[in-house]
Amino acid sequence: MSLTLYAFVGMIMLVGIVKKNAIMMIDFALQRQRGRDAVAAADAIYEAAIVRFRPIMMTTMAALMGTLPIALGSGMGADSRRPLGLCVTGGLLFSQLLTLYITPVLYTYLENLQKKFGTFREIADEEPAPHDARAPQ
């Protein structure tokens, strides 16, 4: 199937939905990590994946059921709108795997890198402020 303007519109819509799903999961994990009963990154993202699973699935299924008739439709104009439906439907199915399996892996990997190399905030706090010759002393 050709990549049409409708398919590009579908990709933009798909990026928004997938981004929102990943942000919901990561935001929950960060709240658990930085809360008063702080937990490890792996435990926080695991709990986030379990707790936010239902809202993520509800969002995905609502968008999927809305675009499925466009992907399977027939009649006048269906050929021009079908790329949008197929792009969003296929993308949502594929993105569920990425959101639910790859996002927690990347989260824990990046958290380990942050622990290993330290945060940029810690590095910036250690550097002395540059001396400004124009400032009064």
N, CA, C and O atoms as a GROMACS GRO file, in nm:
protein
  548
    1MET      N    1   0.084  -0.117   0.000
    1MET     CA    2   0.000   0.000   0.000
    1MET      C    3   0.089   0.124   0.000
    1MET      O    4   0.194   0.126   0.064
    2SER      N    5   0.047   0.224  -0.072
    2SER     CA    6   0.128   0.345  -0.083
    2SER      C    7   0.118   0.431   0.043
    2SER      O    8   0.018   0.427   0.115
    3LEU      N    9   0.222   0.508   0.066
    3LEU     CA   10   0.229   0.596   0.182
    3LEU      C   11   0.171   0.732   0.140
    3LEU      O   12   0.237   0.810   0.071
    4THR      N   13   0.049   0.758   0.181
    4THR     CA   14  -0.021   0.878   0.139
    4THR      C   15  -0.024   0.982   0.251
    4THR      O   16   0.029   0.959   0.360
    5LEU      N   17  -0.086   1.095   0.221
    5LEU     CA   18  -0.101   1.200   0.321
    5LEU      C   19  -0.183   1.150   0.439
    5LEU      O   20  -0.154   1.185   0.554
    6TYR      N   21  -0.285   1.070   0.413
    6TYR     CA   22  -0.365   1.012   0.522
    6TYR      C   23  -0.280   0.923   0.612
    6TYR      O   24  -0.298   0.922   0.734
    7ALA      N   25  -0.189   0.848   0.554
    7ALA     CA   26  -0.102   0.762   0.634
    7ALA      C   27  -0.010   0.845   0.722
    7ALA      O   28   0.016   0.808   0.837
    8PHE      N   29   0.039   0.957   0.671
    8PHE     CA   30   0.123   1.044   0.753
    8PHE      C   31   0.045   1.105   0.869
    8PHE      O   32   0.097   1.118   0.979
    9VAL      N   33  -0.080   1.141   0.845
    9VAL     CA   34  -0.166   1.191   0.952
    9VAL      C   35  -0.184   1.082   1.057
    9VAL      O   36  -0.181   1.109   1.177
   10GLY      N   37  -0.203   0.958   1.013
   10GLY     CA   38  -0.214   0.845   1.104
   10GLY      C   39  -0.088   0.824   1.186
   10GLY      O   40  -0.096   0.791   1.304
   11MET      N   41   0.028   0.843   1.124
   11MET     CA   42   0.154   0.828   1.198
   11MET      C   43   0.168   0.935   1.307
   11MET      O   44   0.214   0.905   1.417
   12ILE      N   45   0.128   1.056   1.276
   12ILE     CA   46   0.135   1.163   1.375
   12ILE      C   47   0.042   1.131   1.492
   12ILE      O   48   0.078   1.150   1.608
   13MET      N   49  -0.078   1.084   1.462
   13MET     CA   50  -0.171   1.045   1.567
   13MET      C   51  -0.115   0.929   1.649
   13MET      O   52  -0.128   0.927   1.771
   14LEU      N   53  -0.055   0.836   1.583
   14LEU     CA   54   0.003   0.719   1.649
   14LEU      C   55   0.116   0.759   1.743
   14LEU      O   56   0.125   0.707   1.854
   15VAL      N   57   0.201   0.850   1.701
   15VAL     CA   58   0.311   0.895   1.786
   15VAL      C   59   0.257   0.959   1.913
   15VAL      O   60   0.311   0.937   2.022
   16GLY      N   61   0.151   1.037   1.901
   16GLY     CA   62   0.091   1.100   2.019
   16GLY      C   63   0.037   0.999   2.118
   16GLY      O   64   0.057   1.014   2.239
   17ILE      N   65  -0.030   0.898   2.070
   17ILE     CA   66  -0.088   0.796   2.158
   17ILE      C   67   0.022   0.714   2.226
   17ILE      O   68   0.016   0.690   2.346
   18VAL      N   69   0.120   0.672   2.150
   18VAL     CA   70   0.228   0.590   2.204
   18VAL      C   71   0.310   0.669   2.306
   18VAL      O   72   0.347   0.616   2.411
   19LYS      N   73   0.336   0.795   2.276
   19LYS     CA   74   0.411   0.880   2.368
   19LYS      C   75   0.336   0.896   2.499
   19LYS      O   76   0.396   0.890   2.606
   20LYS      N   77   0.206   0.916   2.492
   20LYS     CA   78   0.126   0.933   2.613
   20LYS      C   79   0.128   0.806   2.697
   20LYS      O   80   0.138   0.814   2.820
   21ASN      N   81   0.120   0.691   2.635
   21ASN     CA   82   0.124   0.565   2.709
   21ASN      C   83   0.256   0.547   2.783
   21ASN      O   84   0.257   0.506   2.899
   22ALA      N   85   0.366   0.576   2.717
   22ALA     CA   86   0.497   0.561   2.781
   22ALA      C   87   0.514   0.663   2.892
   22ALA      O   88   0.572   0.632   2.997
   23ILE      N   89   0.466   0.784   2.872
   23ILE     CA   90   0.479   0.888   2.975
   23ILE      C   91   0.398   0.850   3.098
   23ILE      O   92   0.443   0.872   3.210
   24MET      N   93   0.279   0.792   3.079
   24MET     CA   94   0.200   0.749   3.194
   24MET      C   95   0.276   0.649   3.279
   24MET      O   96   0.274   0.657   3.402
   25MET      N   97   0.343   0.556   3.216
   25MET     CA   98   0.416   0.453   3.288
   25MET      C   99   0.539   0.512   3.358
   25MET      O  100   0.564   0.481   3.475
   26ILE      N  101   0.615   0.593   3.289
   26ILE     CA  102   0.737   0.649   3.346
   26ILE      C  103   0.706   0.748   3.457
   26ILE      O  104   0.776   0.753   3.558
   27ASP      N  105   0.600   0.827   3.440
   27ASP     CA  106   0.563   0.922   3.544
   27ASP      C  107   0.525   0.851   3.673
   27ASP      O  108   0.562   0.895   3.782
   28PHE      N  109   0.451   0.742   3.662
   28PHE     CA  110   0.415   0.665   3.780
   28PHE      C  111   0.539   0.608   3.848
   28PHE      O  112   0.550   0.610   3.971
   29ALA      N  113   0.632   0.557   3.768
   29ALA     CA  114   0.755   0.499   3.825
   29ALA      C  115   0.839   0.606   3.895
   29ALA      O  116   0.895   0.581   4.001
   30LEU      N  117   0.847   0.724   3.836
   30LEU     CA  118   0.924   0.832   3.899
   30LEU      C  119   0.859   0.876   4.030
   30LEU      O  120   0.930   0.907   4.126
   31GLN      N  121   0.727   0.880   4.036
   31GLN     CA  122   0.659   0.915   4.160
   31GLN      C  123   0.688   0.812   4.269
   31GLN      O  124   0.709   0.848   4.385
   32ARG      N  125   0.689   0.685   4.232
   32ARG     CA  126   0.719   0.580   4.330
   32ARG      C  127   0.864   0.587   4.376
   32ARG      O  128   0.894   0.561   4.493
   33GLN      N  129   0.954   0.622   4.285
   33GLN     CA  130   1.095   0.630   4.319
   33GLN      C  131   1.125   0.749   4.408
   33GLN      O  132   1.206   0.739   4.500
   34ARG      N  133   1.061   0.860   4.382
   34ARG     CA  134   1.091   0.984   4.455
   34ARG      C  135   0.995   1.011   4.569
   34ARG      O  136   1.007   1.112   4.638
   35GLY      N  137   0.900   0.922   4.591
   35GLY     CA  138   0.802   0.940   4.697
   35GLY      C  139   0.862   0.918   4.834
   35GLY      O  140   0.981   0.895   4.850
   36ARG      N  141   0.774   0.926   4.934
   36ARG     CA  142   0.824   0.914   5.071
   36ARG      C  143   0.870   0.772   5.100
   36ARG      O  144   0.964   0.754   5.177
   37ASP      N  145   0.808   0.672   5.041
   37ASP     CA  146   0.856   0.533   5.055
   37ASP      C  147   0.926   0.493   4.925
   37ASP      O  148   0.875   0.411   4.848
   38ALA      N  149   1.043   0.551   4.903
   38ALA     CA  150   1.118   0.532   4.778
   38ALA      C  151   1.153   0.385   4.756
   38ALA      O  152   1.191   0.314   4.848
   39VAL      N  153   1.139   0.343   4.632
   39VAL     CA  154   1.172   0.206   4.594
   39VAL      C  155   1.276   0.209   4.484
   39VAL      O  156   1.304   0.314   4.427
   40ALA      N  157   1.334   0.096   4.456
   40ALA     CA  158   1.435   0.085   4.351
   40ALA      C  159   1.370   0.106   4.214
   40ALA      O  160   1.249   0.090   4.199
   41ALA      N  161   1.452   0.140   4.117
   41ALA     CA  162   1.402   0.170   3.983
   41ALA      C  163   1.332   0.049   3.921
   41ALA      O  164   1.226   0.064   3.860
   42ALA      N  165   1.390  -0.068   3.936
   42ALA     CA  166   1.331  -0.188   3.876
   42ALA      C  167   1.195  -0.218   3.940
   42ALA      O  168   1.101  -0.256   3.870
   43ASP      N  169   1.185  -0.203   4.071
   43ASP     CA  170   1.057  -0.226   4.138
   43ASP      C  171   0.954  -0.121   4.101
   43ASP      O  172   0.836  -0.151   4.085
   44ALA      N  173   1.000   0.004   4.087
   44ALA     CA  174   0.909   0.112   4.052
   44ALA      C  175   0.851   0.094   3.912
   44ALA      O  176   0.731   0.112   3.893
   45ILE      N  177   0.932   0.059   3.815
   45ILE     CA  178   0.882   0.044   3.678
   45ILE      C  179   0.799  -0.083   3.666
   45ILE      O  180   0.706  -0.088   3.586
   46TYR      N  181   0.831  -0.186   3.744
   46TYR     CA  182   0.750  -0.308   3.744
   46TYR      C  183   0.610  -0.278   3.797
   46TYR      O  184   0.510  -0.320   3.739
   47GLU      N  185   0.605  -0.204   3.907
   47GLU     CA  186   0.475  -0.166   3.962
   47GLU      C  187   0.399  -0.074   3.868
   47GLU      O  188   0.277  -0.084   3.854
   48ALA      N  189   0.472   0.016   3.802
   48ALA     CA  190   0.408   0.107   3.706
   48ALA      C  191   0.348   0.030   3.589
   48ALA      O  192   0.239   0.062   3.542
   49ALA      N  193   0.420  -0.073   3.541
   49ALA     CA  194   0.369  -0.152   3.430
   49ALA      C  195   0.242  -0.227   3.470
   49ALA      O  196   0.152  -0.245   3.388
   50ILE      N  197   0.236  -0.271   3.594
   50ILE     CA  198   0.117  -0.344   3.640
   50ILE      C  199   0.000  -0.248   3.665
   50ILE      O  200  -0.112  -0.274   3.620
   51VAL      N  201   0.026  -0.139   3.735
   51VAL     CA  202  -0.081  -0.047   3.772
   51VAL      C  203  -0.134   0.029   3.650
   51VAL      O  204  -0.255   0.050   3.639
   52ARG      N  205  -0.047   0.070   3.559
   52ARG     CA  206  -0.089   0.150   3.444
   52ARG      C  207  -0.127   0.065   3.324
   52ARG      O  208  -0.158   0.119   3.217
   53PHE      N  209  -0.125  -0.068   3.338
   53PHE     CA  210  -0.159  -0.156   3.226
   53PHE      C  211  -0.302  -0.132   3.177
   53PHE      O  212  -0.325  -0.119   3.057
   54ARG      N  213  -0.396  -0.125   3.269
   54ARG     CA  214  -0.536  -0.107   3.230
   54ARG      C  215  -0.560   0.026   3.158
   54ARG      O  216  -0.624   0.026   3.052
   55PRO      N  217  -0.513   0.141   3.210
   55PRO     CA  218  -0.533   0.265   3.134
   55PRO      C  219  -0.465   0.266   2.998
   55PRO      O  220  -0.519   0.321   2.902
   56ILE      N  221  -0.347   0.205   2.990
   56ILE     CA  222  -0.278   0.199   2.861
   56ILE      C  223  -0.358   0.113   2.763
   56ILE      O  224  -0.374   0.151   2.647
   57MET      N  225  -0.407  -0.001   2.809
   57MET     CA  226  -0.487  -0.088   2.722
   57MET      C  227  -0.618  -0.021   2.682
   57MET      O  228  -0.663  -0.037   2.568
   58MET      N  229  -0.680   0.052   2.774
   58MET     CA  230  -0.806   0.119   2.741
   58MET      C  231  -0.784   0.226   2.634
   58MET      O  232  -0.864   0.238   2.542
   59THR      N  233  -0.677   0.303   2.646
   59THR     CA  234  -0.646   0.404   2.545
   59THR      C  235  -0.620   0.341   2.410
   59THR      O  236  -0.670   0.386   2.307
   60THR      N  237  -0.540   0.236   2.411
   60THR     CA  238  -0.505   0.169   2.287
   60THR      C  239  -0.626   0.103   2.223
   60THR      O  240  -0.646   0.114   2.102
   61MET      N  241  -0.707   0.036   2.301
   61MET     CA  242  -0.825  -0.031   2.246
   61MET      C  243  -0.928   0.068   2.194
   61MET      O  244  -0.992   0.042   2.092
   62ALA      N  245  -0.944   0.181   2.260
   62ALA     CA  246  -1.038   0.283   2.211
   62ALA      C  247  -0.992   0.337   2.076
   62ALA      O  248  -1.073   0.352   1.984
   63ALA      N  249  -0.863   0.366   2.063
   63ALA     CA  250  -0.811   0.415   1.935
   63ALA      C  251  -0.817   0.305   1.829
   63ALA      O  252  -0.847   0.332   1.713
   64LEU      N  253  -0.788   0.183   1.869
   64LEU     CA  254  -0.791   0.070   1.775
   64LEU      C  255  -0.932   0.045   1.723
   64LEU      O  256  -0.952   0.026   1.603
   65MET      N  257  -1.029   0.045   1.812
   65MET     CA  258  -1.167   0.022   1.769
   65MET      C  259  -1.220   0.139   1.686
   65MET      O  260  -1.310   0.121   1.603
   66GLY      N  261  -1.166   0.257   1.708
   66GLY     CA  262  -1.207   0.372   1.627
   66GLY      C  263  -1.150   0.369   1.488
   66GLY      O  264  -1.214   0.417   1.394
   67THR      N  265  -1.031   0.315   1.472
   67THR     CA  266  -0.968   0.313   1.339
   67THR      C  267  -0.988   0.181   1.264
   67THR      O  268  -0.961   0.175   1.145
   68LEU      N  269  -1.032   0.079   1.331
   68LEU     CA  270  -1.055  -0.049   1.264
   68LEU      C  271  -1.158  -0.040   1.152
   68LEU      O  272  -1.135  -0.098   1.046
   69PRO      N  273  -1.270   0.031   1.170
   69PRO     CA  274  -1.362   0.045   1.057
   69PRO      C  275  -1.302   0.119   0.938
   69PRO      O  276  -1.338   0.093   0.823
   70ILE      N  277  -1.211   0.212   0.965
   70ILE     CA  278  -1.145   0.283   0.855
   70ILE      C  279  -1.053   0.187   0.781
   70ILE      O  280  -1.044   0.192   0.658
   71ALA      N  281  -0.984   0.100   0.855
   71ALA     CA  282  -0.891   0.006   0.792
   71ALA      C  283  -0.964  -0.101   0.713
   71ALA      O  284  -0.914  -0.147   0.610
   72LEU      N  285  -1.081  -0.142   0.760
   72LEU     CA  286  -1.155  -0.251   0.694
   72LEU      C  287  -1.268  -0.202   0.606
   72LEU      O  288  -1.336  -0.281   0.541
   73GLY      N  289  -1.288  -0.071   0.603
   73GLY     CA  290  -1.403  -0.014   0.533
   73GLY      C  291  -1.402  -0.037   0.383
   73GLY      O  292  -1.298  -0.060   0.322
   74SER      N  293  -1.520  -0.028   0.328
   74SER     CA  294  -1.536  -0.037   0.182
   74SER      C  295  -1.636   0.069   0.142
   74SER      O  296  -1.705   0.127   0.226
   75GLY      N  297  -1.644   0.092   0.016
   75GLY     CA  298  -1.738   0.192  -0.033
   75GLY      C  299  -1.663   0.310  -0.092
   75GLY      O  300  -1.542   0.306  -0.115
   76MET      N  301  -1.740   0.417  -0.117
   76MET     CA  302  -1.682   0.535  -0.181
   76MET      C  303  -1.581   0.602  -0.088
   76MET      O  304  -1.612   0.630   0.028
   77GLY      N  305  -1.462   0.626  -0.138
   77GLY     CA  306  -1.358   0.694  -0.063
   77GLY      C  307  -1.280   0.606   0.032
   77GLY      O  308  -1.186   0.653   0.096
   78ALA      N  309  -1.316   0.481   0.044
   78ALA     CA  310  -1.248   0.392   0.139
   78ALA      C  311  -1.102   0.369   0.098
   78ALA      O  312  -1.015   0.353   0.184
   79ASP      N  313  -1.077   0.367  -0.033
   79ASP     CA  314  -0.940   0.343  -0.078
   79ASP      C  315  -0.845   0.455  -0.037
   79ASP      O  316  -0.727   0.431  -0.014
   80SER      N  317  -0.896   0.576  -0.027
   80SER     CA  318  -0.807   0.686   0.011
   80SER      C  319  -0.786   0.692   0.162
   80SER      O  320  -0.681   0.739   0.207
   81ARG      N  321  -0.883   0.646   0.241
   81ARG     CA  322  -0.870   0.651   0.388
   81ARG      C  323  -0.809   0.525   0.447
   81ARG      O  324  -0.765   0.526   0.562
   82ARG      N  325  -0.806   0.418   0.373
   82ARG     CA  326  -0.754   0.291   0.425
   82ARG      C  327  -0.611   0.300   0.476
   82ARG      O  328  -0.581   0.239   0.579
   83PRO      N  329  -0.518   0.375   0.411
   83PRO     CA  330  -0.382   0.384   0.466
   83PRO      C  331  -0.379   0.442   0.607
   83PRO      O  332  -0.296   0.400   0.688
   84LEU      N  333  -0.466   0.536   0.638
   84LEU     CA  334  -0.473   0.591   0.774
   84LEU      C  335  -0.512   0.483   0.872
   84LEU      O  336  -0.448   0.466   0.976
   85GLY      N  337  -0.616   0.410   0.841
   85GLY     CA  338  -0.662   0.304   0.930
   85GLY      C  339  -0.560   0.194   0.951
   85GLY      O  340  -0.539   0.148   1.063
   86LEU      N  341  -0.497   0.152   0.843
   86LEU     CA  342  -0.397   0.046   0.853
   86LEU      C  343  -0.273   0.093   0.930
   86LEU      O  344  -0.215   0.018   1.008
   87CYS      N  345  -0.234   0.216   0.906
   87CYS     CA  346  -0.117   0.271   0.975
   87CYS      C  347  -0.142   0.276   1.126
   87CYS      O  348  -0.057   0.233   1.205
   88VAL      N  349  -0.255   0.329   1.165
   88VAL     CA  350  -0.285   0.342   1.308
   88VAL      C  351  -0.311   0.207   1.372
   88VAL      O  352  -0.261   0.179   1.480
   89THR      N  353  -0.388   0.123   1.306
   89THR     CA  354  -0.420  -0.009   1.362
   89THR      C  355  -0.294  -0.094   1.380
   89THR      O  356  -0.271  -0.150   1.487
   90GLY      N  357  -0.214  -0.104   1.276
   90GLY     CA  358  -0.091  -0.182   1.286
   90GLY      C  359   0.008  -0.120   1.383
   90GLY      O  360   0.075  -0.191   1.458
   91GLY      N  361   0.017   0.011   1.381
   91GLY     CA  362   0.108   0.079   1.472
   91GLY      C  363   0.069   0.063   1.618
   91GLY      O  364   0.156   0.048   1.704
   92LEU      N  365  -0.060   0.067   1.647
   92LEU     CA  366  -0.106   0.048   1.785
   92LEU      C  367  -0.076  -0.092   1.835
   92LEU      O  368  -0.032  -0.110   1.949
   93LEU      N  369  -0.098  -0.191   1.750
   93LEU     CA  370  -0.068  -0.328   1.791
   93LEU      C  371   0.081  -0.347   1.818
   93LEU      O  372   0.120  -0.409   1.916
   94PHE      N  373   0.163  -0.293   1.730
   94PHE     CA  374   0.308  -0.304   1.746
   94PHE      C  375   0.358  -0.222   1.864
   94PHE      O  376   0.446  -0.265   1.938
   95SER      N  377   0.300  -0.104   1.883
   95SER     CA  378   0.348  -0.016   1.991
   95SER      C  379   0.313  -0.069   2.129
   95SER      O  380   0.380  -0.037   2.226
   96GLN      N  381   0.208  -0.151   2.139
   96GLN     CA  382   0.177  -0.211   2.269
   96GLN      C  383   0.293  -0.296   2.317
   96GLN      O  384   0.326  -0.294   2.436
   97LEU      N  385   0.353  -0.370   2.227
   97LEU     CA  386   0.470  -0.450   2.265
   97LEU      C  387   0.584  -0.360   2.309
   97LEU      O  388   0.650  -0.388   2.410
   98LEU      N  389   0.608  -0.253   2.235
   98LEU     CA  390   0.716  -0.163   2.271
   98LEU      C  391   0.690  -0.095   2.404
   98LEU      O  392   0.780  -0.084   2.488
   99THR      N  393   0.568  -0.048   2.424
   99THR     CA  394   0.536   0.024   2.547
   99THR      C  395   0.546  -0.067   2.668
   99THR      O  396   0.603  -0.028   2.770
  100LEU      N  397   0.492  -0.185   2.659
  100LEU     CA  398   0.484  -0.272   2.776
  100LEU      C  399   0.610  -0.354   2.803
  100LEU      O  400   0.632  -0.398   2.916
  101TYR      N  401   0.693  -0.374   2.702
  101TYR     CA  402   0.813  -0.456   2.721
  101TYR      C  403   0.943  -0.377   2.711
  101TYR      O  404   1.034  -0.398   2.791
  102ILE      N  405   0.953  -0.288   2.615
  102ILE     CA  406   1.079  -0.218   2.591
  102ILE      C  407   1.095  -0.098   2.684
  102ILE      O  408   1.206  -0.071   2.729
  103THR      N  409   0.987  -0.026   2.714
  103THR     CA  410   0.997   0.091   2.800
  103THR      C  411   1.052   0.057   2.939
  103THR      O  412   1.141   0.128   2.986
  104PRO      N  413   1.005  -0.048   3.006
  104PRO     CA  414   1.066  -0.081   3.136
  104PRO      C  415   1.214  -0.119   3.126
  104PRO      O  416   1.293  -0.087   3.216
  105VAL      N  417   1.250  -0.186   3.019
  105VAL     CA  418   1.391  -0.224   3.001
  105VAL      C  419   1.477  -0.099   2.984
  105VAL      O  420   1.582  -0.087   3.048
  106LEU      N  421   1.433  -0.006   2.899
  106LEU     CA  422   1.509   0.117   2.879
  106LEU      C  423   1.513   0.202   3.007
  106LEU      O  424   1.614   0.265   3.036
  107TYR      N  425   1.405   0.202   3.081
  107TYR     CA  426   1.400   0.279   3.206
  107TYR      C  427   1.504   0.229   3.305
  107TYR      O  428   1.578   0.308   3.362
  108THR      N  429   1.509   0.099   3.325
  108THR     CA  430   1.606   0.045   3.421
  108THR      C  431   1.750   0.061   3.368
  108THR      O  432   1.842   0.087   3.446
  109TYR      N  433   1.768   0.046   3.237
  109TYR     CA  434   1.901   0.063   3.178
  109TYR      C  435   1.950   0.206   3.198
  109TYR      O  436   2.064   0.227   3.239
  110LEU      N  437   1.865   0.304   3.169
  110LEU     CA  438   1.905   0.444   3.184
  110LEU      C  439   1.923   0.482   3.331
  110LEU      O  440   2.007   0.566   3.363
  111GLU      N  441   1.845   0.422   3.418
  111GLU     CA  442   1.862   0.447   3.562
  111GLU      C  443   1.997   0.394   3.609
  111GLU      O  444   2.064   0.458   3.689
  112ASN      N  445   2.038   0.278   3.560
  112ASN     CA  446   2.169   0.223   3.595
  112ASN      C  447   2.282   0.310   3.541
  112ASN      O  448   2.383   0.330   3.608
  113LEU      N  449   2.265   0.362   3.419
  113LEU     CA  450   2.366   0.453   3.363
  113LEU      C  451   2.377   0.580   3.446
  113LEU      O  452   2.486   0.632   3.467
  114GLN      N  453   2.264   0.630   3.491
  114GLN     CA  454   2.264   0.751   3.572
  114GLN      C  455   2.336   0.727   3.704
  114GLN      O  456   2.410   0.813   3.751
  115LYS      N  457   2.315   0.612   3.763
  115LYS     CA  458   2.385   0.580   3.888
  115LYS      C  459   2.535   0.564   3.864
  115LYS      O  460   2.617   0.605   3.947
  116LYS      N  461   2.570   0.505   3.751
  116LYS     CA  462   2.711   0.479   3.721
  116LYS      C  463   2.788   0.608   3.695
  116LYS      O  464   2.898   0.627   3.746
  117PHE      N  465   2.730   0.697   3.614
  117PHE     CA  466   2.801   0.818   3.575
  117PHE      C  467   2.760   0.942   3.654
  117PHE      O  468   2.820   1.048   3.638
  118GLY      N  469   2.660   0.930   3.740
  118GLY     CA  470   2.613   1.046   3.815
  118GLY      C  471   2.523   1.133   3.729
  118GLY      O  472   2.519   1.118   3.607
  119THR      N  473   2.454   1.220   3.792
  119THR     CA  474   2.364   1.308   3.717
  119THR      C  475   2.436   1.434   3.676
  119THR      O  476   2.538   1.471   3.735
  120PHE      N  477   2.385   1.501   3.575
  120PHE     CA  478   2.442   1.627   3.531
  120PHE      C  479   2.425   1.734   3.639
  120PHE      O  480   2.507   1.825   3.649
  121ARG      N  481   2.321   1.723   3.718
  121ARG     CA  482   2.296   1.819   3.824
  121ARG      C  483   2.408   1.813   3.928
  121ARG      O  484   2.454   1.917   3.976
  122GLU      N  485   2.452   1.693   3.962
  122GLU     CA  486   2.561   1.679   4.060
  122GLU      C  487   2.691   1.737   4.005
  122GLU      O  488   2.767   1.800   4.079
  123ILE      N  489   2.715   1.716   3.878
  123ILE     CA  490   2.837   1.768   3.815
  123ILE      C  491   2.832   1.920   3.811
  123ILE      O  492   2.932   1.987   3.838
  124ALA      N  493   2.716   1.975   3.777
  124ALA     CA  494   2.703   2.120   3.770
  124ALA      C  495   2.716   2.184   3.907
  124ALA      O  496   2.768   2.295   3.917
  125ASP      N  497   2.672   2.118   4.012
  125ASP     CA  498   2.682   2.173   4.148
  125ASP      C  499   2.827   2.176   4.196
  125ASP      O  500   2.864   2.261   4.277
  126GLU      N  501   2.909   2.085   4.148
  126GLU     CA  502   3.048   2.078   4.191
  126GLU      C  503   3.135   2.184   4.123
  126GLU      O  504   3.235   2.227   4.181
  127GLU      N  505   3.099   2.226   4.001
  127GLU     CA  506   3.180   2.323   3.927
  127GLU      C  507   3.161   2.462   3.987
  127GLU      O  508   3.048   2.502   4.015
  128PRO      N  509   3.271   2.536   4.008
  128PRO     CA  510   3.257   2.672   4.060
  128PRO      C  511   3.198   2.764   3.953
  128PRO      O  512   3.217   2.743   3.833
  129ALA      N  513   3.127   2.865   3.998
  129ALA     CA  514   3.068   2.961   3.905
  129ALA      C  515   3.179   3.044   3.842
  129ALA      O  516   3.276   3.078   3.911
  130PRO      N  517   3.168   3.077   3.715
  130PRO     CA  518   3.273   3.157   3.649
  130PRO      C  519   3.276   3.298   3.708
  130PRO      O  520   3.172   3.354   3.744
  131HIS      N  521   3.395   3.354   3.717
  131HIS     CA  522   3.411   3.486   3.775
  131HIS      C  523   3.378   3.590   3.668
  131HIS      O  524   3.430   3.584   3.556
  132ASP      N  525   3.292   3.686   3.703
  132ASP     CA  526   3.253   3.791   3.610
  132ASP      C  527   3.330   3.917   3.648
  132ASP      O  528   3.312   3.970   3.757
  133ALA      N  529   3.414   3.964   3.556
  133ALA     CA  530   3.499   4.080   3.586
  133ALA      C  531   3.416   4.207   3.601
  133ALA      O  532   3.461   4.300   3.668
  134ARG      N  533   3.298   4.215   3.543
  134ARG     CA  534   3.217   4.335   3.549
  134ARG      C  535   3.138   4.345   3.678
  134ARG      O  536   3.093   4.454   3.714
  135ALA      N  537   3.120   4.236   3.749
  135ALA     CA  538   3.039   4.238   3.872
  135ALA      C  539   3.114   4.308   3.983
  135ALA      O  540   3.235   4.291   3.996
  136PRO      N  541   3.043   4.389   4.066
  136PRO     CA  542   3.109   4.457   4.177
  136PRO      C  543   3.152   4.355   4.283
  136PRO      O  544   3.089   4.251   4.303
  137GLN      N  545   3.263   4.389   4.350
  137GLN     CA  546   3.316   4.296   4.449
  137GLN      C  547   3.320   4.354   4.585
  137GLN      O  548   3.362   4.287   4.680
   0.00000   0.00000   0.00000
